[in-house]
Amino acid sequence: MRILVLSLYYDPDVCQSNGPIIRAICDDLAAAGHDVTVVTSFPHYNRDEVWPEYKGRFFERGQLGAVHVRRSYIHVSASRSSAARIFNYLSFNVSSTLAGIAAGRHDVIFAMSPPLTIGLTALLIGRLRGTPFCYNLQDIWPEVAVKLGMLRGKRTIRFFERLEQLIYRHAARIFAISEEFRDNLTAKGVDASRIEVIPNFVDTRRIGPMNRDNAFSAQHALTGKYVVLYAGNVGLSQGLEVILDAAESLRQEEDIVFLIVGSGGRRDSLMADAAMRCLTNVRFMPLQAEADVPLLYASSDVALIPLRSNISENSVPSKTYTIMAAARPFIAGVEEGSNVSKLSRDARCGVCVAPEDAAALADAVLRLRANRPVARRMGERGRAYVERHFARESVTGRYRESLERVARRDERQMTPGKHAEPPRLSAPARRTQ
């Protein structure tokens, strides 16, 4: 089977959430014997420009492992405005559509969101090539953008809502990463038979329980400290100001260190805020090399999953599974009934507090520090749960099987002299949250 994958980011671009997921899916599809071609942008994540070594190019062909990679032009602006962001996406839509058409015929197209507009690229290529496309839903857009104030104006919002409906209507299969996402789509009138719930995952062979005192801990003077870790995108939707507020209330607890690791649009302002408050118990580190990630989590005592109010129902942070795989408990700032809150309840692996509630966050940190055996058992339960439900091999295998079904169904429908068989849908996803 020939699979065309569309993704805004791909290795070596170090997108902290979607990057490892799409690379693992593509590698495992190729390992299963499929011919995989990825159309992606030139590396630019969390920079104001394309990486210098890729500047001045419009298209490039290469190979990463067994996966064919075609990179195409994207306009990158230093502006943080919504208009600039939309123009960046649209420039990639144009170039990636051309690159996808030039890549030849495929049996199925797999589009990885965000951005929402990548679904439009999949639709256009699919129409021109007569190929079905599947849409992977990592965030509910434009809802998240509207809630964060990134999209404003009735006409603009309405345009993207119509685009969202267009993509859902024409996708052969929509992969939702949680049951809450599926419910959101069906409430909008999307046919439930075309939605398949497949959660994100973690490589449990790479991320696992390790000694708390290790080389990374020693190198960064974390040994002997109670480390409260946030690792991931330092952006708008996380609301990381709550970490600074909690740290300020705990500044007298000399052994507690809040460690913020990652990059993003809010990092500089957050660092400036911490410096202005003289928060010596908050440390910042850049995005770490992939090889150091297991040691980073091992060096922590508890990890954070903060989200802004009213965002958790539209977002499922993939870092949750990494924390669980590392056998560390988490504190999540999410609404009751969200995917993470249900997971915390079912696996008994974390504590949930109200979003943006610094007092509740600080109190949860103190309670876990005071009850380390309880925290350790939380981490152990999280590890066992993620091995059963979110291990890489089983989840990427579900993507492979579903893509194969979509490609076979299209082939039967296109074969002259044969009647199209009725769709054979997979069984409803078993509840794992």
C-alpha positions in Angstrom: 0.0 0.0 0.0 1.2 3.5 -0.9 0.5 6.1 1.8 0.9 9.8 1.5 1.3 11.5 4.8 0.7 15.3 5.3 2.2 16.9 8.4 3.3 20.5 9.1 6.2 19.1 11.2 8.5 16.2 10.7 11.9 15.2 11.9 14.4 17.0 12.4 11.8 19.6 13.3 11.4 19.2 17.0 7.7 19.8 17.5 7.2 18.7 21.0 3.8 17.0 20.7 2.9 15.9 17.2 6.5 15.4 16.0 7.3 12.1 17.8 3.8 10.8 17.1 3.8 11.2 13.4 7.4 10.0 13.1 6.5 6.8 15.0 3.4 6.2 12.9 5.3 6.6 9.7 8.2 4.4 10.8 5.9 1.7 11.9 3.8 1.8 8.7 7.1 1.5 6.7 8.3 -1.3 8.9 5.0 -3.2 8.1 6.0 -3.1 4.4 4.1 -0.1 3.2 5.5 2.6 0.9 5.3 5.8 3.0 5.9 9.3 1.6 5.7 12.4 3.9 5.0 15.9 2.6 6.1 18.4 5.3 7.5 21.9 5.7 11.1 22.9 6.1 12.1 22.9 9.8 10.9 26.1 11.5 9.2 25.1 14.8 9.2 27.8 17.4 11.6 30.0 15.4 11.0 33.2 13.5 12.5 31.7 10.3 13.2 28.5 8.5 16.4 26.8 9.7 19.3 28.5 7.9 20.5 25.4 6.1 17.1 25.1 4.4 16.6 28.7 3.4 16.1 29.7 -0.2 14.6 26.4 -1.2 11.1 25.6 -2.4 11.1 21.8 -2.5 13.5 19.1 -1.4 13.4 15.3 -1.5 15.1 13.1 1.0 14.9 9.9 3.1 14.6 9.3 6.8 14.9 5.6 7.5 12.5 3.8 5.2 10.3 6.9 4.8 10.4 9.2 1.8 10.3 12.8 2.8 9.3 15.7 0.5 9.8 19.2 2.1 8.0 22.2 0.7 8.1 26.0 1.2 6.5 27.7 4.2 6.5 31.4 4.9 7.6 32.1 8.5 6.9 35.4 10.1 8.2 36.8 13.4 4.7 38.3 14.0 2.5 36.6 16.5 -0.7 37.9 15.0 -3.5 35.6 13.8 -3.2 37.0 10.3 0.5 36.1 10.1 -0.1 32.6 11.5 -2.9 32.0 8.9 -0.7 33.3 6.1 2.1 30.9 7.3 -0.3 28.0 7.1 -1.7 29.0 3.7 1.7 29.3 2.2 2.4 25.7 3.2 -1.0 24.6 1.9 -0.2 25.9 -1.5 3.3 24.4 -1.7 2.4 21.1 0.0 -0.5 20.6 -2.4 1.9 20.9 -5.3 4.4 18.6 -3.6 1.7 16.1 -2.9 0.4 16.0 -6.5 4.0 15.7 -7.7 4.5 12.7 -5.4 2.3 10.5 -7.7 -0.6 8.3 -6.9 -1.2 6.7 -3.6 -3.8 4.4 -2.1 -4.7 6.6 0.9 -3.8 10.0 2.3 -3.2 10.5 6.0 -3.4 14.2 7.2 -2.1 15.1 10.6 -3.7 18.2 12.3 -3.1 20.9 13.3 -3.4 23.1 11.4 -7.0 22.7 10.3 -6.0 23.8 6.8 -3.9 20.7 6.2 -7.2 18.9 5.8 -8.0 21.2 2.8 -4.7 20.1 1.2 -5.6 16.4 1.7 -9.0 17.1 0.2 -7.6 18.8 -2.9 -5.0 16.2 -3.5 -7.5 13.5 -2.9 -9.9 15.0 -5.4 -7.3 15.4 -8.1 -5.8 12.0 -7.6 -9.1 10.1 -6.8 -7.6 9.1 -3.4 -9.5 8.8 -0.1 -8.1 10.8 2.8 -8.1 10.2 6.5 -7.9 13.1 9.0 -6.1 12.9 12.3 -7.6 15.2 14.9 -5.1 16.3 17.5 -7.0 19.5 18.5 -10.5 20.8 17.9 -10.1 23.8 15.7 -11.2 26.5 15.3 -12.8 26.1 18.8 -9.5 26.2 20.7 -8.3 29.2 18.7 -11.5 31.1 19.4 -11.3 30.3 23.2 -7.7 31.5 23.3 -8.5 34.7 21.5 -6.3 33.7 18.5 -9.3 34.0 16.1 -11.6 37.0 16.2 -14.3 38.4 14.1 -17.5 36.7 13.2 -16.7 36.3 9.5 -13.2 34.9 10.2 -14.6 32.4 12.7 -17.5 31.4 10.5 -15.1 30.8 7.6 -13.0 28.4 9.6 -16.1 26.7 11.0 -17.3 26.0 7.5 -13.8 24.8 6.5 -13.9 22.4 9.5 -17.3 21.0 8.4 -16.0 20.7 4.8 -13.1 18.6 5.9 -15.2 16.4 8.2 -17.8 15.8 5.5 -15.3 14.6 2.9 -12.8 12.6 5.1 -13.1 8.9 4.6 -12.1 8.4 8.2 -11.6 10.8 11.1 -9.2 9.7 13.8 -10.2 11.3 17.1 -7.7 10.9 20.0 -10.4 10.7 22.7 -14.0 9.9 23.2 -14.6 13.5 24.1 -13.3 14.6 20.7 -15.7 12.0 19.1 -18.6 13.4 21.1 -17.7 17.0 20.0 -17.8 15.9 16.3 -21.1 14.0 16.5 -22.7 17.0 18.3 -21.8 18.9 15.1 -23.5 16.4 12.9 -20.5 14.3 11.8 -21.4 10.8 10.9 -20.3 8.6 13.9 -19.6 5.7 11.6 -16.6 7.6 10.0 -15.0 8.5 13.4 -12.6 6.1 15.0 -11.1 6.8 18.5 -7.4 6.1 18.5 -5.5 7.6 21.4 -2.0 9.0 21.3 0.7 6.8 22.6 4.2 6.6 24.0 7.2 4.3 23.3 7.2 2.4 26.5 10.5 0.8 25.6 12.2 4.2 25.4 10.5 5.9 28.3 10.4 3.9 31.5 11.1 3.9 35.2 14.6 4.9 36.0 16.6 5.9 39.1 15.8 9.4 40.5 19.4 10.2 41.0 21.1 9.9 37.6 23.6 11.7 35.4 21.1 14.3 34.2 20.0 15.0 37.8 23.6 15.5 38.9 24.6 17.6 35.9 21.7 20.1 36.5 22.0 20.2 40.4 18.6 18.5 40.9 19.8 15.8 43.3 18.3 16.3 46.7 15.6 18.6 45.4 11.9 18.0 45.1 11.5 18.6 41.4 8.1 19.7 39.9 8.5 19.3 36.2 6.7 20.9 33.3 8.0 19.7 29.9 6.4 20.7 26.6 5.2 23.6 24.6 5.5 26.9 26.4 2.5 28.5 24.7 -0.8 30.2 25.2 -3.1 27.2 25.9 -1.0 25.9 28.8 -1.5 29.0 31.0 2.0 28.5 32.6 1.6 31.6 34.7 -0.1 29.4 37.2 3.2 27.7 37.8 4.9 31.0 38.7 2.1 31.9 41.0 2.4 28.5 42.8 6.1 28.8 43.0 5.8 32.3 44.5 3.6 30.9 47.3 6.1 28.1 48.0 9.3 30.2 47.8 10.0 29.4 51.5 10.1 25.6 50.7 13.8 25.5 49.9 13.8 21.9 48.6 11.1 22.5 46.0 12.2 23.4 42.5 9.8 24.1 39.6 11.5 23.1 36.3 10.1 24.4 33.0 11.6 22.7 30.0 10.7 23.5 26.4 10.2 26.3 23.9 7.3 28.3 22.6 5.8 31.7 22.1 5.4 32.5 25.8 8.8 31.4 27.0 10.5 34.7 26.9 7.7 36.6 28.7 7.4 33.8 31.3 11.2 34.0 32.0 11.0 37.8 32.3 8.0 37.4 34.7 9.9 34.9 36.9 13.0 37.2 37.0 10.9 40.2 37.9 9.4 38.2 40.8 12.9 37.0 41.8 11.6 33.4 41.8 14.8 31.5 42.5 12.8 28.3 42.9 11.9 28.3 39.1 14.3 27.1 36.5 14.1 27.2 32.8 15.7 24.8 30.4 15.5 24.6 26.6 14.0 21.7 24.7 16.1 18.6 25.5 17.7 16.1 23.1 15.5 13.1 22.5 18.1 10.8 24.2 17.9 12.9 27.4 14.1 12.8 27.7 13.9 9.6 29.8 16.5 11.0 32.2 14.7 14.3 32.4 11.5 12.6 33.6 13.4 10.3 35.9 14.9 13.4 37.5 11.5 14.7 38.5 9.3 13.8 41.5 6.0 15.0 40.0 5.1 16.4 36.5 2.5 19.0 35.6 -0.2 19.1 33.0 -1.6 22.6 33.1 -4.3 24.0 30.7 -6.2 27.2 30.6 -9.9 27.2 31.6 -12.3 25.8 29.1 -9.5 24.3 27.0 -9.2 20.8 28.5 -12.3 19.4 26.7 -10.7 20.4 23.3 -7.2 19.2 24.1 -5.5 15.9 25.2 -1.9 16.6 26.1 0.3 13.8 24.8 2.8 14.5 27.6 0.3 12.7 29.9 1.4 9.3 28.5 5.1 10.1 28.7 4.7 11.0 32.4 2.8 7.8 33.1 5.4 5.7 31.1 8.2 7.2 33.3 6.2 6.1 36.4 5.8 9.6 37.8 2.6 11.0 39.2 1.1 14.1 37.6 -0.9 17.1 38.8 -3.3 18.2 36.0 -5.1 21.6 35.9 -8.2 20.4 34.0 -11.9 20.5 34.2 -13.9 17.7 35.7 -15.1 15.3 33.0 -12.2 16.0 30.7 -10.1 13.2 29.2 -7.2 13.7 31.6 -9.5 13.9 34.6 -11.1 10.6 33.6 -7.7 9.0 33.0 -6.5 10.1 36.4 -9.6 8.6 38.1 -9.5 5.3 36.2 -5.7 4.7 36.5 -5.4 6.4 39.9 -2.1 7.9 38.7 -2.5 11.6 39.3 -4.2 14.6 41.0 -6.5 17.0 39.2 -7.1 20.5 40.3 -9.1 23.4 38.8 -7.4 25.1 35.8 -5.4 28.2 36.6 -5.8 27.7 40.4 -2.3 28.4 41.8 -3.4 27.7 45.5 -4.8 24.3 44.6 -1.6 23.5 42.5 0.7 24.5 45.4 -1.4 22.4 47.9 -1.2 19.3 45.6 2.6 19.7 45.4 2.9 19.8 49.2 0.5 16.8 49.6 2.5 14.6 47.2 5.8 15.7 48.8 4.5 14.7 52.2 3.2 11.4 51.0 6.0 10.0 48.8 4.9 6.4 49.1 1.4 7.3 47.8 3.0 9.3 45.0 5.3 6.4 44.1 2.3 4.0 43.9 0.5 6.5 41.6 3.5 6.4 39.3 3.6 2.6 39.3 -0.1 2.4 38.5 0.3 5.0 35.7 3.1 2.9 34.2 1.1 -0.3 34.3 -2.0 1.4 32.8 0.0 3.0 29.9 1.6 -0.4 29.1 -1.9 -1.9 28.7 -3.6 0.9 26.8 -1.2 3.4 25.2 1.9 1.4 24.1 3.3 2.5 20.7 3.1 -0.8 18.9 -0.5 -1.5 19.6 -1.7 2.0 18.8 0.2 2.5 15.5 -1.0 -1.0 14.5 -4.6 0.3 14.8 -3.7 3.2 12.4 -2.2 0.7 10.0 -5.3 -1.6 10.0 -7.7 1.3 9.6 -5.7 2.8 6.7 -5.6 -0.6 5.0 -9.4 -0.9 5.3 -9.9 2.5 3.8 -7.5 1.7 0.9 -9.1 -1.7 0.2 -12.6 -0.3 0.2 -11.7 2.4 -2.3 -10.0 -0.2 -4.5 -13.1 -2.4 -4.5 -15.3 0.6 -5.4 -13.0 1.6 -8.3 -12.6 -1.9 -9.8 -14.6 -2.2 -13.1 -17.2 -4.9 -13.1 -17.4 -5.2 -9.3 -20.1 -3.8 -7.0 -18.9 -1.8 -4.1 -19.3 -3.7 -0.8 -21.0 -2.0 2.1 -18.5 -0.4 4.4 -17.0 -2.7 7.0 -16.5 -0.5 10.0 -14.2 -1.4 12.9 -15.8 -2.2 16.2 -16.3 0.9 18.5 -13.2 1.8 20.4 -13.1 0.3 23.8 -13.1 2.8 26.6 -9.5 3.2 27.9 -9.7 6.5 29.7 
